Amino acid sequence: MLLKDLIPEYLIKYKRPDIGKIDIKLLLYYGDTGMKGMLSDEHVMISAKCRALAELLPKLELSGHRVLIFSQWTSMLDILEWTLDVIGVTYRRLDGSTQVTERQTIVDTFNKDASIFACLLSTRAGGQGLNLTGADTVIIHDMDFNPQIDRQAEDRCHRIGQTKPVTVYRLVTKGTVDENVYEIAKRKLTLDAAVLESGADVDNEGQMPDKTMAEILSSLLMH
């Protein structure tokens, strides 16, 4: 059955003739209609970030690394699960809906079982008090406007018991809102560093961006 054949049935069932075509597609693909996964596996690789993961993750696994992958949204974690299934790597998932009693079990299993390559986490749920030193690589799929939230997520690897250097990747899509979020986050971290160091110079990676905060926010609102 084609998608176009399902749309009238969907509108009758949910009595929503006002839904736009894009909204309908999103609901059909990822919503509460029970039709998630009706697309072929090739469709998930339309995303540039998913393609980047498909290229990066096998290399990391071959090199003996283990990764934590963070996203702000559980719906994005659903897509990332799909991506990891297509790539063919083992993983566990932890987000805000994970029962408290299950969280420590997931953490302990991941840390002890080296055959589990990745752990998918929602940024805020996974950034609070968890010790995931079984991983040595962090991938931030989508950055938070508050860079300290991402820092907390990164620190899940930087805990007592970590014996390896930790590498952090941030996925930023060129020409999108990602660039503006990254620039805002970098500026905030620079200001934080200036305050903590009483105005001392910061390293090259923390140089103040050319744009002012007003210019960045104005550019953001234009997208």
C-alpha positions, -999 to +999 in steps of 0.1 A: +000+000+000+013+035-009+016+063+016-009+084-004-035+056+000-031+058+038-035+095+042-073+097+037-078+068+062-056+086+087-076+118+084-109+099+089-096+081+119-082+111+136-106+137+122-079+162+114-085+176+079-064+206+089-031+187+092-006+199+066+010+175+042+044+177+060+027+170+094+009+140+079+041+126+067+058+130+101+029+114+119+028+086+094+065+079+097+071+086+134+038+092+152+013+073+172-004+056+142+016+024+146+031+027+112+067+036+122+092+017+102+072+015+070+100+032+052+129+012+039+162+012+057+178+034+030+157+063+040+174+068+073+206+075+055+191+106+038+202+124+070+237+138+067+243+131+103+232+095+100+256+091+071+284+106+092+276+080+119+276+052+094+311+062+083+324+070+118+310+042+141+325+012+123+359+028+124+356+034+161+344-001+168+372-016+148+397+005+168+383-008+201+364+023+212+329+024+227+306+054+224+278+073+241+255+091+216+234+119+230+203+137+216+179+161+232+148+144+218+136+109+224+120+110+189+155+115+175+167+086+196+141+065+178+157+074+145+192+068+159+181+034+170+170+027+135+204+040+122+224+018+145+203-012+135+211-004+098+248+000+106+248-032+126+262-023+159+251-034+194+237-008+218+215+000+248+192+030+253+185+052+283+162+082+283+137+100+306+111+073+302+135+046+314+124+034+349+147+045+377+151+008+387+163-001+352+188+028+348+215+013+370+211-021+354+216-005+320+246+014+332+262-016+349+255-039+319+271-014+295+302-008+316+308-045+322+299-060+288+324-048+262+304-065+234+279-036+237+294-009+215+271+021+220+247+036+245+220+060+233+210+086+258+188+117+260+210+146+269+193+157+301+185+122+314+219+109+305+237+139+319+226+135+355+248+115+378+255+085+356+289+068+355+295+054+320+333+049+320+329+019+298+328+043+269+357+065+258+340+084+230+310+109+232+290+119+202+266+149+206+241+145+178+224+178+185+238+205+208+218+221+236+215+259+237+230+256+272+266+242+266+268+232+303+241+206+297+263+190+270+293+193+293+275+173+319+267+147+293+303+145+282+313+140+319+295+107+320+328+094+305+351+117+326+344+099+359+366+082+384+376+049+370+381+061+334+415+048+322+414+060+286+415+094+269+380+106+261+372+120+226+341+142+220+324+147+186+298+173+179+277+168+148+271+202+131+254+204+097+267+232+076+243+259+065+217+251+092+206+263+126+233+239+140+260+265+131+242+292+151+237+270+181+274+260+180+285+296+178+262+306+208+275+277+228+311+285+221+305+321+231+289+311+264+318+288+272+342+316+264+324+339+287+324+312+314+361+307+310+367+345+312+348+347+345+365+317+360+399+329+350+393+365+360+397+377+324+428+356+316+433+347+280+416+315+268+430+289+244+426+291+206+395+269+206+377+293+229+384+325+209+356+350+209+335+346+177+335+375+153+297+378+156+281+396+185+254+378+205+228+401+190+239+392+155+239+355+163+204+356+177+191+377+148+206+352+124+190+324+143+155+340+142+158+344+104+159+306+099 
